[in-house]
């Protein structure tokens, strides 16, 4: 027995749930399926369980991808204000935490329940768990003029003229992440931008990191950027710089600052960190030299966290003395290194700790208006696409915006071509 639907959405995460609900409410017969028993695990664990569901200040500049302009159309047609209005319809309370980042007051479950209610309002059929063993495109089994997709699943054969892949990336495999979407893209001849871990902690060689491992747990505000140590002032002016908190770990660096810069970092490239932004360390240390008998570490502790001051001062004999006895060169060197700490990671914590996956289905093979690929009737939305947001709610906004663009296109196509609706 073949089950027939106007649209099949594979992947019951943020983008898939949202797209399915909208398409169903626009009159389409929609099937949403997922290999996991639970829906939207990424929503459930995000934001410490309160879901950073969007960012008020979202712009295309907050996204990374080989085609940086691809996301413009979808983002302009479904904005953070649109999603906020949806939450308000459901009386979901929320607050702004930091730099436009919006979180639920109560729980991420509020967003999940809202998306499920939207699916119910659209009469969406949900199959979970449901494993897909194969997909092929062929002449329709039920006589429409367009071809259709036959999906082999452990619940039987499914047929649809329009198929949406919303299966996400490789991040956090313990909650069900797979390469399914990439395999489907390859099967139908679409290009991929090589996936890699994004919004992820950076790691360093054990021996080289040993002097800093003692700082594990220390957090402080910094400026961070990537770039060559010999970058020109012009190159540095154009670099992406984040002002966020840094967190030292036993294996390397984490915290919002590092998660942000990790999406721009490449193997072998150094990162540059100003550990005392907004502080003129050189001037203050020289002033202390003229009036203080304290150790350099003690003077430095008034300007940066004391653990950091102690670790830095102990790393060079020239800094292990009273500030009044230090040479001008030693103090200036200390100030310069703290303001421009350059170090090269040996890697990242990988997909198990990554919040997102960079890369994915190449935007050159997708329509920015509809999310339809060059393979007719096959759409890709959300994280599976080579569009990755900064930390701070941007990736969820891409899920909503790409899902909305796709739902509009599915409806328009079905309306324009009645043969796409099963007899």
HELIX and SHEET records of a PDB file:
HELIX    1   1 UNK A   14  UNK A   25  1                                  12    
HELIX    2   2 UNK A   41  UNK A   45  1                                   5    
HELIX    3   3 UNK A   46  UNK A   49  5                                   4    
HELIX    4   4 UNK A   60  UNK A   62  5                                   3    
HELIX    5   5 UNK A   72  UNK A   77  1                                   6    
HELIX    6   6 UNK A   80  UNK A   89  1                                  10    
HELIX    7   7 UNK A  109  UNK A  121  1                                  13    
HELIX    8   8 UNK A  173  UNK A  175  5                                   3    
HELIX    9   9 UNK A  180  UNK A  187  1                                   8    
HELIX   10  10 UNK A  206  UNK A  213  1                                   8    
HELIX   11  11 UNK A  233  UNK A  238  1                                   6    
HELIX   12  12 UNK A  255  UNK A  262  1                                   8    
HELIX   13  13 UNK A  281  UNK A  291  1                                  11    
HELIX   14  14 UNK A  296  UNK A  300  1                                   5    
HELIX   15  15 UNK A  306  UNK A  313  1                                   8    
HELIX   16  16 UNK A  317  UNK A  319  5                                   3    
HELIX   17  17 UNK A  323  UNK A  325  5                                   3    
HELIX   18  18 UNK A  328  UNK A  339  1                                  12    
HELIX   19  19 UNK A  363  UNK A  365  5                                   3    
HELIX   20  20 UNK A  382  UNK A  384  5                                   3    
HELIX   21  21 UNK A  394  UNK A  416  1                                  23    
HELIX   22  22 UNK A  418  UNK A  420  5                                   3    
SHEET    1   A 6 UNK A 125  UNK A 128  0                                        
SHEET    2   A 6 UNK A  30  UNK A  34  1                                        
SHEET    3   A 6 UNK A   2  UNK A  10  1                                        
SHEET    4   A 6 UNK A 156  UNK A 165  1                                        
SHEET    5   A 6 UNK A 147  UNK A 153 -1                                        
SHEET    6   A 6 UNK A 132  UNK A 139 -1                                        
SHEET    1   B 5 UNK A 125  UNK A 128  0                                        
SHEET    2   B 5 UNK A  30  UNK A  34  1                                        
SHEET    3   B 5 UNK A   2  UNK A  10  1                                        
SHEET    4   B 5 UNK A 156  UNK A 165  1                                        
SHEET    5   B 5 UNK A 378  UNK A 380  1                                        
SHEET    1   C 3 UNK A  52  UNK A  55  0                                        
SHEET    2   C 3 UNK A 101  UNK A 104 -1                                        
SHEET    3   C 3 UNK A  94  UNK A  98 -1                                        
SHEET    1   D 2 UNK A  63  UNK A  64  0                                        
SHEET    2   D 2 UNK A 388  UNK A 389 -1                                        
SHEET    1   E 2 UNK A 192  UNK A 198  0                                        
SHEET    2   E 2 UNK A 356  UNK A 361 -1                                        
SHEET    1   F 7 UNK A 341  UNK A 344  0                                        
SHEET    2   F 7 UNK A 270  UNK A 274 -1                                        
SHEET    3   F 7 UNK A 219  UNK A 226 -1                                        
SHEET    4   F 7 UNK A 242  UNK A 248 -1                                        
SHEET    5   F 7 UNK A 252  UNK A 254 -1                                        
SHEET    6   F 7 UNK A 202  UNK A 203 -1                                        
SHEET    7   F 7 UNK A 347  UNK A 348 -1                                        
END                                                                             
